[in-house]
């Protein structure tokens, strides 16, 4: 059995790719939280988001399950 650090293959760009992915995910979460903070203040927007999400879940229910 090989040691774990020798069994995994790494290229020289793997660390930079992971850092980039993490920074993009962080930016998406931060911007999404700002959008949701604004959207929650208006009940019509919350209702609209519920209708749209319900429609999309119903439309793609076979793909989801």
Secondary structure, 3 states (H helix, E strand, C coil): CCCHHHHCCCCCCHHHHHHHHHHHHHHHHHHHHHHHHHHHCCHHHHHHHHHHHHHHHHHCHHHHC
